[in-house]
Each structure stands twice: as structure tokens, then as C-alpha cells.
Amino acid sequence: MPAELIDGVAIARQIRDEVACDVQRLAQRGIVPGLTVVLVGDDPASAVYVRSKGKATDEAGMHSVTIRLPADTMQATLLAQVDALNADPLVHGILVQMPLPKQIDADAIVRRIRPDKDVDGFHPVNVGKNLIGERDGFVPCTPAGVQELLVRSGVETRGAECVVVGRSNIVGKPMMALMLQNAAGANATVTVCHSATRDLAAHTRRADILIVAAGRPRMVTGEMIRPGAVVIDVGINRVADASARSGYRLVGDVDFESAREVASLITPVPGGVGPMTIALLLRNTVRAAERLA
């Protein structure tokens, strides 16, 4: 029997409704959560994503500002912009959209953002808090969204064998830290696989929960999945498709059709993890506003 789909769109809508209620509650205290996104250059994918963030922020009743800087912006200029946002009491969350042009050191920019305004969760202070299980920091939005998908889908994580494919600082590593914690939606035994892993399939076949964030289209196939496993596909890749009007279509890091025949629950691409990232960004911004008020 084909796996049941985990509807990321519906679950993200639940979280966004919760965020809107929190925004209304803060409004009674005269607080309007404010998120500022800085976009450097004209990368089309980044521009689309930034517009989606701005629309979602506005719909939640929050204050949304997008600052657009030219592609030739120098690092000192961007650092000065971050400093100004750090000092602005109306800005509770700061997000500098990645990737940045080659003349800018992304790590230097991330480290310049105040940790209590780092709603992306990438500052070393927030990374460290996530690793040791402190809950007063910010967790990166995509891993946090994956955990919400598991919890709200009724997946038992305690004692589960969780295999994460991918070791990026954005998804793989923070996902590992989240699932290891002695907390609800965690307490799993976690294995992290990467490009140097020997016999990847031997690891993925052990997984009760398989989270794939490797950036390679359809790399995990059904034969690599344990029957009955829960499969979370974080990947989103463009592949050529002559039948599509755009000339391409979006696929995940998991071969959906073969995986669905084996798994018990699976996220689609699109419509799975993607909507959760923005929903968790909104929630992080509200939390920032509550703490900074």
C-alpha cells in the first residue's frame, strides 16, 4: 500500500495561524513583530523566496521590510547595514538572504547579526545553544520545520533509528542536534551520512526515520528504504522536463515514486518541507519580538 503523504502545506498553515494569534496578542501590548530581509544582488531564486517571506509576514500581521542592495555591494557596506538593523528597536528579526556575491564573506555577515535577532539560527551562539539543548536560542527554520512535521504527524521519535543524509550547517548538522535532544519530538538514535559514507544504503535501510538533505536529485531510491519507514525529503532540485511549460520540474533528493511504495509516511516535493521553512521563520520572529519587548 502506498505511503501516506505528509501535507506540509496544511501543517504550515496551522503554524501560521498560531503565529497570527500570537501577533494579535502582542498587538494588545503595542508590539508589532518586525522582520527585515536583506537581499544582495538579483539572483532569481532568492528574489522569489524573499517575496514569499514578505507576503507571509504581511499576512500574519507582522511588519515586513525588504532591503535590496546591488550585486556589487562591498562587505563593509553590508556590515554597516546589519549594524543599523541590530540597533533598530523596531526590527526583531534580521535575515540576510543567501547566497551572497563572491566579494562578501557570508560567515562574517552571519556573525555580525545579533544572536537575539538571528531568526535564521545560523549565528555560532545559536548553533551552540541548539547543540547543547538550550531552548532560548533560535533553531534553523528548515530542521525545526522537519521536527514539526514529525511531531504533528504523530511519528514516534523516542528511541527511533534516525538517519540524516547530508551534513550541511543549514540542515544536516542542526537536524542531528535536534533529534538527539532529550525532548519531545527527539530522543532518537541519530546517524549522519555524507559524501564520504561507505555503503550509504546499508545505513538508510536501518532508518525508522530517514531525513534526506543532500542536494542531489532522486539519489535515495525505494530499495534503499526500510519497509514502513518515515521519509522526509528536504531536497528541492530542478530537472529538465520537456513536457512542462517551464522546461523543468521540481524533484526531491528521494525518488518519490519508488520510495512511496515502501515507506509508511513520506513528504512530497513540492508541498512537504518547503512551506514549513517560512512558517518557522515567522514563529522565530514572534519569539524574538517577545524577548526583545
C-alpha positions in Angstrom: 0.0 0.0 0.0 1.5 3.4 -1.0 2.7 5.6 1.8 0.5 8.3 3.3 1.6 11.8 2.3 2.7 14.3 5.0 1.0 17.5 4.0 3.5 20.3 4.7 1.2 22.9 3.2 -1.6 22.1 5.7 0.8 21.8 8.7 2.5 25.1 7.8 -0.9 26.7 7.6 -1.6 25.5 11.2 1.6 27.1 12.4 1.0 30.3 10.5 -2.5 30.5 12.1 -0.9 30.1 15.5 1.6 32.8 14.7 -1.1 35.2 13.7 -2.8 34.6 17.0 0.5 35.4 18.8 0.9 38.5 16.7 -2.6 39.7 17.8 -1.8 39.0 21.4 1.4 41.1 21.1 -0.5 43.9 19.4 -2.5 44.3 22.6 0.7 45.3 24.2 1.6 47.6 21.4 4.2 45.3 19.9 4.4 44.6 16.2 7.0 41.9 15.4 9.3 43.2 12.7 11.3 41.1 10.2 13.8 42.7 7.8 15.2 40.7 4.9 18.3 41.9 3.1 18.8 40.8 -0.5 22.1 41.5 -2.2 22.1 41.1 -6.0 19.4 39.8 -8.4 19.5 36.0 -8.0 16.1 34.9 -9.4 15.5 32.1 -6.9 16.5 34.3 -4.0 14.2 37.1 -5.2 11.2 34.7 -5.4 11.9 33.3 -1.9 12.2 36.8 -0.4 8.9 37.8 -1.9 7.3 34.7 -0.4 8.7 35.6 3.0 7.5 39.2 2.8 4.0 38.1 1.8 3.8 35.5 4.6 5.0 38.1 7.1 2.4 40.7 6.0 -0.4 38.1 6.1 0.5 37.3 9.7 0.1 40.9 10.7 3.8 41.5 11.2 5.9 44.4 9.9 7.9 43.3 6.9 10.8 45.2 5.2 13.0 44.1 2.3 16.2 45.9 1.7 17.6 45.4 -1.8 21.3 46.1 -2.4 23.1 45.9 -5.8 25.3 42.8 -6.6 28.5 44.9 -6.4 27.8 45.9 -2.8 31.0 45.6 -0.7 31.3 43.7 2.5 31.8 46.9 4.6 28.5 48.3 3.3 26.6 45.2 4.1 28.1 45.0 7.6 27.1 48.7 8.2 23.6 47.8 7.1 23.5 44.9 9.6 24.8 47.2 12.4 21.9 49.6 11.7 19.3 46.8 11.9 20.9 45.5 15.1 20.4 48.9 16.6 16.8 49.4 15.4 14.3 48.6 18.1 11.5 48.1 15.6 13.5 45.2 13.9 13.2 42.0 15.9 14.4 39.6 13.2 17.2 40.0 10.7 17.7 37.7 7.7 20.4 38.2 5.1 19.4 36.1 2.1 22.0 33.6 0.9 23.9 33.1 -1.3 25.9 36.3 -1.2 28.1 37.7 -4.0 31.7 36.3 -4.0 33.2 39.6 -2.7 31.3 39.1 0.6 32.3 36.7 3.4 29.0 35.1 4.4 30.3 33.9 7.7 31.4 37.4 8.7 27.9 38.7 7.9 26.2 35.9 9.9 28.5 36.6 12.9 27.7 40.3 12.8 23.9 39.7 13.3 22.9 40.0 17.0 22.1 36.4 18.2 18.8 37.6 19.7 17.8 38.9 16.2 19.2 35.9 14.3 15.9 34.3 13.3 17.7 32.1 10.8 19.5 30.4 13.6 22.9 30.5 11.9 24.9 32.6 14.4 27.5 30.5 16.3 25.8 31.4 19.6 22.5 29.9 18.4 24.3 26.9 16.8 25.9 26.2 20.2 22.7 26.5 22.1 21.0 24.1 19.7 23.8 21.6 20.1 23.7 21.6 23.9 19.9 21.7 24.1 19.3 25.2 25.4 15.9 26.5 24.3 16.4 30.2 24.5 18.2 30.4 21.1 16.9 30.0 17.5 17.0 26.8 15.6 17.4 27.0 11.8 14.0 27.1 10.2 14.2 24.0 7.9 15.3 21.5 10.6 12.8 23.0 13.0 10.1 22.5 10.3 11.1 18.9 9.8 10.7 18.2 13.5 7.3 19.9 13.5 6.2 17.7 10.6 7.2 14.6 12.6 5.5 15.7 15.8 2.3 16.9 14.1 2.1 13.7 12.0 2.2 11.6 15.2 5.6 10.0 14.4 7.2 8.3 17.5 10.8 9.6 17.6 11.8 8.4 21.1 14.3 5.5 20.6 13.9 5.6 16.8 16.7 5.0 14.4 17.0 8.3 12.6 19.3 8.6 9.6 20.2 12.0 8.2 21.7 12.2 4.7 23.7 15.4 4.4 25.9 17.3 6.8 25.3 20.9 5.9 25.3 23.7 8.5 21.9 24.7 7.3 20.1 21.3 7.6 22.1 18.2 8.3 24.1 19.2 11.4 21.3 21.2 13.2 18.9 18.3 12.3 21.2 15.9 14.1 21.4 18.1 17.1 17.6 18.5 17.3 16.9 14.8 17.1 19.4 13.9 19.7 18.0 16.1 22.4 16.2 14.7 25.5 13.0 16.4 24.5 9.6 15.8 22.8 9.9 15.1 19.1 13.5 13.9 19.6 15.3 11.3 21.8 16.3 9.4 18.6 19.5 7.5 17.9 21.0 9.5 15.0 23.3 8.6 12.2 24.6 11.2 9.8 25.7 10.2 6.3 27.6 12.3 3.8 29.7 12.2 0.7 32.4 10.0 2.3 30.0 7.5 3.8 30.7 3.9 2.7 27.7 1.9 1.6 25.0 4.6 2.1 22.2 2.1 1.5 23.3 0.0 4.5 22.7 2.9 6.7 19.5 4.2 5.1 17.9 0.7 5.3 18.2 0.8 9.1 16.3 4.0 9.5 12.9 4.2 11.1 13.0 7.9 10.2 15.0 8.9 7.1 15.7 12.6 6.5 17.4 13.4 3.2 19.1 16.7 2.6 21.9 16.0 0.2 21.2 18.3 -2.7 21.2 15.5 -5.3 18.0 14.7 -7.2 16.4 11.4 -6.5 19.6 9.9 -5.0 17.7 7.8 -2.5 15.5 5.1 -4.1 12.9 2.7 -2.8 15.3 -0.2 -2.5 17.4 1.9 0.0 14.5 2.4 2.4 13.3 0.0 5.2 9.7 -1.0 4.7 7.5 1.1 6.9 10.0 3.9 7.4 9.1 7.6 7.6 10.8 9.5 4.8 11.3 13.3 5.0 12.7 14.8 1.7 14.3 18.2 2.3 15.7 18.4 -1.2 14.4 20.6 -4.0 16.0 20.3 -7.4 15.2 21.4 -10.9 15.4 18.7 -13.6 14.7 19.1 -17.3 11.2 18.2 -18.4 10.3 18.9 -22.0 6.6 18.3 -21.2 6.5 21.2 -18.7 5.8 24.7 -19.8 8.8 26.0 -17.9 11.1 23.3 -19.4 11.8 21.8 -16.0 10.1 20.3 -12.9 10.9 20.2 -9.2 12.0 16.9 -7.6 13.5 16.0 -4.2 16.5 14.1 -3.1 14.3 11.0 -2.9 13.0 9.1 -5.8 9.4 9.7 -4.8 7.6 7.0 -6.8 9.7 4.1 -5.7 10.0 5.4 -2.1 6.3 5.8 -1.8 5.8 2.0 -2.4 8.0 1.2 0.6 7.6 4.0 3.2 4.7 4.4 5.6 4.8 8.2 5.5 6.5 10.5 3.0 6.8 14.2 2.2 6.1 15.3 -1.4 8.2 17.8 -3.3 7.0 20.4 -3.6 4.4 20.7 -0.8 6.4 19.0 2.0 9.2 20.6 3.9 9.3 23.8 1.8 6.3 25.6 3.3 7.5 24.7 6.8 10.6 26.8 6.5 8.7 30.1 6.1 6.2 29.1 8.8 9.1 28.5 11.3 10.8 31.8 10.3 7.6 33.6 11.3 7.5 31.8 14.6 11.1 32.6 15.3 10.4 36.3 14.6 7.5 36.3 17.0 9.7 34.7 19.7 12.3 37.4 19.1 9.8 40.1 19.5 8.5 38.6 22.8 12.1 38.5 24.1 13.1 41.9 22.9 10.0 43.7 24.0 
